Amino acid sequence: MNIALRSILSLSMLSVVAGAQAGCPDNVEEYFRSYLSGDTAPYVAAGSLKQRDIKAVSDNVWQSWIAANRAFDEEKLAKLSPLSEGTAAAWAISPSLEPDAVMNYYWGAKGDSVPTGGYPLFIYMHGSGPRSQEWATGLVLASRFDDAPSAYFIPQIPNEGEYYRWWHKSKQYAWEKLLRQSLASGEIDPDRVYMFGISEGAYGSQRLASFYADYIAGAGPMAGGEPLKNAPAENLRNTAFSLLTGDRDFGFYRDKLTRYTKQALDSLSALHPGEYEHNVQLIPGRGHAIDYSSTTPWLGKHVRNPYPKHVSWENFEMDGRYRDGFYNLYVNERSNRDESSRTRYELNIEGNTVNLDAMVVTYTATEIDPRWGIALDFKREYAPATSGSVTIYLNDRLVDLSKPVVVNVNGKRAFRGKLKPSVENIVNSCARYYDPARLYPAAVTVDIR
């Protein structure tokens, strides 16, 4: 995962060498501070860890990450106050991402008690009306939804017009900053994060759900519907997904695109029983206005599994940008050469055998709206990838690290042997995912040929 869109920052290289030991090497916090500032070369440490030391080292590495984030010179999340107070704060967004962009937001909690594991976090995206009115309406709706105890992040779109899209690169910066800071705060349950929104916020939350599926337990767009090229349904294999749209909501083909999403998820769910949990409905007799109240209670019943043994990931670009990582995969080199195609990864772990299939995906539009020029439906062609490099992170929830591990790539043996847990893997996975659940002690890097 990129920090503050590292691809647009000038990067300097940093290599840190430390001896692995039971505990956290002294230079880890220093490394994290440099990483947050844009110096993103991997952390390097000699030696390996004993199995009994993994938890202690992971805990100490996470504390070093928290300390580095606190010391990092950036605008911080406001103090989490009662949502009923309507306390607003703001983040400035770099002019290189969007001119004159300030994201105002409400950051508040509901309920009389704090859950033991932290608050579930609901990220709400408003519709495309006048942004002041839409933002105020979002606070009212969030206050009424039956999901307490909960925390809410309710942003206001920084600019209207051509920038009125929640999935633009400038907003990706904000989402990743929010995830990083909120997870490091200790106030949020990392396995209960949800994205949802209405109308324009529905388009945004559907795209973002597919893009950031590994971070969220569920997503709930309402009165929307995206072409599936913009939000591949396959990525939702381990993410609960709700989409509610009026069956007479014909604007921008919302009814039709919702139907296509339902067909795709119904098919995937049938192929993979127990996965692709979804609640996609066309509400009879309703247009663009529907009852929004059922979405967050439905989402709140679902908890993320941060260690799925079956992962589907179509690594699509969003506003010209790709993800580097997804669940326990980290891409060192993409297999697709340009944006005319994508790389699709299928990860399946059975016992101590890890199977990774990498394919290059090409889309061809089969249905195009003549009025707006919107490509509504597509066919996809797949070819085995013949280049690229991926790191597969592993822990004892995914494989038995005391025994040899086999890794097959596109049906061919790429690795066999015992993996050595290390501080290096824990630090690098912490920096790349900034997720307390994803500090991995072991890793295998494989080339795709």
C-alpha positions in Angstrom: 0.0 0.0 0.0 1.3 3.5 -0.9 1.7 6.1 1.8 0.5 9.6 0.6 0.6 8.5 -3.0 4.3 7.8 -3.0 4.2 7.5 -6.8 3.9 11.3 -7.1 6.6 12.1 -4.6 10.3 12.2 -5.2 11.7 9.2 -3.5 15.1 8.7 -2.0 16.5 5.3 -1.1 17.1 4.0 2.4 18.5 0.7 3.5 18.6 -0.1 7.2 20.4 -3.1 8.5 19.7 -4.6 11.9 20.3 -7.8 13.7 17.2 -9.9 14.4 16.5 -10.6 18.0 13.7 -11.3 20.4 12.3 -7.8 20.7 12.2 -4.9 18.3 15.6 -3.5 16.9 16.2 0.0 18.0 16.2 1.4 14.4 12.7 0.2 13.5 10.9 3.4 14.5 13.6 5.5 12.7 12.9 3.4 9.6 9.2 3.9 9.8 9.7 7.7 10.1 11.7 7.6 6.9 9.2 5.4 5.2 6.3 7.8 6.1 8.4 10.6 4.6 8.8 8.8 1.3 12.0 6.8 1.7 10.5 3.4 0.7 13.4 1.0 0.2 12.6 -2.2 2.1 13.9 -2.7 5.6 16.8 -5.2 5.7 17.7 -7.2 8.7 20.0 -10.2 9.2 19.0 -13.4 10.9 15.7 -15.2 11.7 13.2 -15.3 14.5 12.3 -18.2 16.6 8.6 -19.2 16.5 8.1 -18.3 20.2 9.4 -14.7 19.6 7.1 -13.8 16.7 4.2 -12.4 18.8 6.5 -10.3 21.0 8.4 -8.9 18.1 5.2 -8.2 16.1 3.7 -6.3 19.1 6.9 -4.2 19.5 7.0 -3.5 15.8 3.4 -2.3 15.9 4.2 0.0 18.8 7.1 1.4 16.9 4.7 2.1 13.9 2.3 3.9 16.3 5.1 6.0 17.7 6.4 6.9 14.2 2.9 7.9 13.1 2.5 10.2 16.1 5.9 11.8 15.4 5.2 12.2 11.7 4.6 15.8 10.7 1.1 15.8 9.1 -2.4 16.8 9.9 -3.8 14.4 12.4 -7.3 13.0 12.8 -9.3 15.1 15.2 -10.1 13.8 18.6 -13.0 11.3 18.4 -15.9 13.2 20.0 -19.6 12.4 20.2 -21.1 12.5 16.8 -24.1 14.4 18.2 -21.8 17.4 18.8 -21.2 17.7 15.0 -17.6 18.7 15.5 -15.9 19.4 12.2 -12.2 19.3 11.2 -10.3 19.5 7.9 -7.4 18.0 5.9 -5.6 19.8 3.2 -4.9 17.8 0.1 -1.8 18.4 -1.9 -2.3 20.8 -4.9 -0.4 18.2 -7.0 -3.4 15.9 -6.5 -6.2 18.5 -6.7 -6.0 22.3 -6.7 -7.5 24.2 -3.8 -8.7 21.0 -2.1 -9.6 20.9 1.6 -11.6 17.9 2.9 -13.8 18.9 5.7 -15.0 16.0 7.8 -17.0 15.0 10.8 -15.3 12.4 13.0 -17.5 11.2 15.8 -18.8 8.3 17.8 -22.3 7.0 18.7 -23.4 4.9 21.7 -22.9 4.9 25.4 -20.1 2.4 25.5 -16.8 1.6 23.8 -16.6 -1.9 22.3 -13.7 -4.0 23.7 -12.0 -4.3 20.4 -12.6 -0.7 19.3 -15.4 1.0 17.4 -16.7 -0.3 14.1 -15.9 2.5 11.6 -18.5 3.6 9.0 -17.1 5.8 6.2 -20.0 7.6 4.6 -19.9 9.3 1.1 -22.6 11.8 0.2 -24.3 12.5 -3.1 -23.6 15.0 -5.8 -25.9 17.9 -4.9 -24.6 21.1 -3.4 -21.8 19.9 -1.3 -22.7 21.9 1.9 -26.2 20.6 1.9 -25.2 17.0 1.1 -22.5 17.1 3.9 -25.0 18.3 6.4 -27.6 15.7 5.3 -24.9 13.0 5.8 -24.4 14.0 9.4 -28.2 13.8 10.0 -28.5 10.4 8.4 -25.5 9.0 10.2 -26.9 10.1 13.5 -30.2 8.3 12.8 -28.8 4.9 11.5 -29.2 2.1 14.0 -25.6 0.9 14.3 -24.4 2.2 17.7 -21.9 1.9 19.2 -20.0 3.0 16.1 -17.6 5.6 14.8 -18.2 7.7 11.7 -16.0 9.5 9.2 -18.2 11.8 7.1 -16.2 13.8 4.6 -17.3 16.7 2.4 -16.1 16.5 -1.2 -13.4 19.2 -1.5 -14.6 20.5 -4.9 -17.5 20.2 -7.2 -17.6 19.9 -11.0 -15.0 17.6 -12.6 -13.6 16.8 -9.2 -16.9 15.5 -7.8 -15.7 11.8 -7.6 -14.9 9.9 -4.4 -12.5 7.6 -6.2 -10.1 10.3 -7.6 -6.5 10.1 -6.7 -6.8 13.0 -4.3 -9.5 11.2 -2.4 -7.5 8.0 -2.4 -4.9 9.9 -0.5 -7.5 10.8 2.1 -8.9 7.2 2.4 -5.4 5.8 3.0 -4.5 8.5 5.5 -7.8 7.7 7.3 -7.1 4.0 7.4 -3.5 4.4 8.5 -4.3 7.0 11.3 -7.5 5.4 12.5 -5.9 1.9 12.8 -2.9 3.3 14.5 -5.1 5.1 17.0 -6.3 1.9 18.7 -9.9 3.3 18.8 -11.1 1.4 15.7 -11.7 -2.3 15.3 -9.5 -3.2 12.2 -11.9 -6.0 11.3 -15.0 -3.8 11.3 -14.5 -1.1 8.8 -17.3 -0.3 6.3 -17.7 2.0 3.3 -21.1 3.2 2.1 -22.8 6.1 0.4 -25.8 7.4 -1.6 -25.9 8.2 -5.3 -22.5 9.7 -6.2 -21.4 8.2 -2.9 -22.8 4.9 -4.1 -20.6 5.0 -7.2 -17.7 5.9 -5.1 -18.2 3.2 -2.4 -18.8 0.5 -5.0 -15.5 1.3 -6.7 -13.6 1.8 -3.5 -15.0 -1.5 -2.1 -13.4 -3.4 -4.9 -10.2 -1.4 -4.7 -9.8 -1.6 -0.9 -11.6 -4.9 -0.2 -8.8 -6.2 1.9 -9.3 -3.4 4.5 -13.0 -3.5 4.9 -15.5 -5.9 6.3 -18.3 -4.7 4.1 -19.6 -2.0 1.7 -23.1 -0.6 1.1 -23.7 1.6 -1.9 -27.3 2.9 -2.2 -29.1 4.3 -5.2 -26.2 3.6 -7.5 -24.7 1.0 -9.8 -21.3 0.9 -11.5 -20.1 -0.8 -14.6 -18.3 -3.9 -13.4 -15.1 -2.9 -15.2 -14.9 0.0 -12.7 -15.5 -2.3 -9.7 -14.7 -6.0 -10.4 -17.0 -8.2 -8.4 -14.3 -10.9 -8.0 -12.4 -8.7 -5.5 -15.3 -9.0 -3.1 -14.8 -12.7 -2.4 -14.2 -12.0 1.3 -16.1 -8.8 1.7 -19.8 -8.4 2.5 -21.5 -6.3 -0.1 -24.9 -4.6 -0.1 -26.4 -2.6 -3.1 -29.9 -1.2 -2.8 -31.4 0.6 -5.8 -35.0 1.5 -6.9 -36.2 -0.7 -9.8 -37.4 2.5 -11.5 -34.1 4.3 -11.0 -33.3 4.6 -14.7 -30.8 7.5 -14.5 -27.4 6.6 -15.8 -28.7 3.0 -16.0 -28.5 2.5 -12.3 -31.2 -0.1 -12.4 -29.5 -2.1 -15.1 -26.0 -1.8 -13.6 -27.4 -3.0 -10.2 -28.9 -6.0 -12.0 -25.6 -6.8 -13.7 -23.9 -6.6 -10.3 -26.4 -9.0 -8.8 -26.0 -11.4 -11.6 -22.2 -11.4 -11.2 -22.3 -11.9 -7.5 -25.0 -14.6 -7.7 -22.8 -16.5 -10.1 -19.6 -16.1 -8.1 -21.4 -17.1 -4.9 -22.7 -20.3 -6.6 -19.2 -21.1 -7.8 -17.7 -20.5 -4.3 -20.2 -21.5 -1.7 -19.9 -19.6 1.6 -18.0 -16.7 -0.1 -19.2 -13.6 -1.9 -21.9 -12.8 0.7 -24.1 -10.1 -0.8 -27.5 -8.4 -0.5 -28.2 -6.8 -3.9 -31.8 -5.7 -4.3 -33.9 -3.7 -6.8 -36.6 -2.1 -4.6 -40.0 -2.4 -6.2 -41.7 0.8 -7.3 -38.9 3.1 -6.1 -36.9 5.6 -8.1 -33.8 7.4 -6.9 -35.2 7.8 -3.3 -35.2 4.7 -1.2 -35.1 3.7 2.4 -31.5 3.9 3.5 -31.9 2.7 7.0 -31.3 -1.1 6.6 -27.7 -0.8 5.1 -25.5 -0.1 8.2 -27.3 -2.7 10.5 -26.7 -5.3 7.7 -23.1 -4.3 7.3 -22.4 -4.3 11.0 -23.2 -8.0 11.3 -20.1 -8.8 9.2 -16.5 -9.0 10.4 -13.4 -9.1 8.2 -11.3 -12.2 7.9 -7.8 -10.7 7.4 -6.4 -14.1 6.5 -8.5 -15.7 3.8 -7.0 -18.7 2.1 -8.8 -18.0 -1.1 -8.2 -14.6 -2.7 -9.3 -13.2 -6.0 -7.8 -9.9 -7.1 -8.1 -8.1 -10.3 -5.6 -5.3 -9.9 -7.4 -2.5 -11.7 -6.3 1.1 -12.0 -8.4 3.8 -10.4 -7.7 7.3 -11.7 -4.4 6.1 -13.2 -3.2 4.4 -10.0 -2.9 0.7 -9.0 -2.7 -0.9 -5.6 0.6 -2.5 -4.6 -0.9 -5.0 -2.2 -4.0 -6.9 -1.4 -4.5 -9.2 1.6 -1.2 -11.0 1.8 0.0 -10.3 -1.7 2.4 -7.6 -2.6 3.2 -6.7 -6.2 6.8 -5.9 -7.0 6.2 -5.9 -10.8 2.9 -6.0 -12.5 2.3 -8.5 -15.3 0.3 -6.1 -17.5 2.5 -3.6 -19.3 -0.1 -0.7 -19.6 -3.6 0.3 -18.8 -5.1 -1.6 -21.8 -5.0 -4.7 -19.7 -4.9 -5.8 -16.0 -3.4 -8.5 -13.9 -5.7 -11.0 -12.2 -4.4 -13.0 -9.2 -6.0 -16.2 -7.8 -4.5 -17.3 -4.5 -5.5 -20.6 -3.0 -3.9 -22.2 0.0 -4.5 -25.9 0.8 -2.6 -27.2 3.8 1.0 -26.1 3.2 0.6 -25.7 -0.5 0.2 -22.2 -1.9 -1.1 -21.9 -5.5 -0.9 -18.6 -7.2 -2.3 -18.1 -10.7 -1.6 -14.9 -12.5 -3.4 -13.9 -15.6 -3.5 -10.9 -17.9 -7.1 -9.6 -18.4 -8.3 -7.7 -21.5 -11.8 -6.1 -21.6 -13.9 -5.5 -24.7 -17.1 -3.5 -24.4 -20.2 -5.4 -25.5 -22.9 -2.8 -24.6 -22.4 1.0 -24.9 -25.0 3.6 -24.0 -25.4 5.7 -27.2 -26.3 8.9 -25.3 -23.6 9.1 -22.7 -21.0 6.8 -24.2 -21.0 4.7 -21.0 -19.7 1.2 -21.5 -22.2 -0.9 -19.5 -21.2 -4.5 -20.1 -18.1 -6.3 -21.2 -16.5 -9.6 -22.1 -13.1 -10.5 -20.7 -10.3 -12.5 -22.2 -7.6 -14.1 -20.0 -4.1 -15.2 -20.8 -1.5 -16.7 -18.5 0.9 -14.0 -17.3 4.5 -14.4 -18.5 6.2 -11.7 -16.5 6.0 -10.0 -13.1 7.0 -10.5 -9.5 4.9 -11.0 -6.3 5.7 -11.4 -2.7 3.4 -13.7 -0.8 3.3 -13.0 3.0 2.5 -15.8 5.3 1.8 -16.5 9.0 0.7 -19.5 11.0 -2.9 -18.7 10.3 -2.3 -19.4 6.7 0.3 -22.3 6.8 2.2 -24.3 9.3 5.5 -22.5 9.5 7.1 -25.4 11.3 6.8 -27.5 8.1 8.0 -27.1 4.5 5.9 -24.8 2.3 5.3 -25.4 -1.4 4.5 -22.5 -3.8 3.2 -23.1 -7.3 2.8 -20.3 -9.8 0.7 -20.9 -12.8 0.9 -24.6 -12.1 4.7 -24.8 -11.9 6.8 -25.3 -8.8 8.3 -22.0 -7.7 9.5 -22.8 -4.2 9.7 -25.6 -1.7 11.3 -25.4 1.7 10.9 -24.2 5.3 10.4 -20.5 5.7 12.4 -18.6 8.2 10.4 -16.0 10.2 12.2 -12.7 10.4 12.0 -9.2 11.8 12.5 -8.0 8.2 9.2 -9.5 7.0 7.3 -8.2 10.0 8.6 -4.6 9.5 8.1 -4.6 5.8 4.6 -5.9 5.9 3.7 -3.4 8.7 4.9 -0.5 6.5 3.2 -1.8 3.4 -0.2 -2.6 4.9 -0.2 -0.5 8.1 -2.7 -3.0 9.5 -2.3 -4.5 12.9 -3.6 -7.8 11.6 -1.1 -8.0 8.8 2.3 -8.2 10.3 3.6 -11.3 8.6 6.7 -13.1 9.9 7.3 -15.1 6.7 7.4 -14.3 3.0 8.2 -15.9 -0.4 9.0 -13.7 -3.5 8.2 -15.4 -6.8 8.8 -14.5 -10.4 6.0 -15.0 -12.8 7.2 -16.7 -16.0 
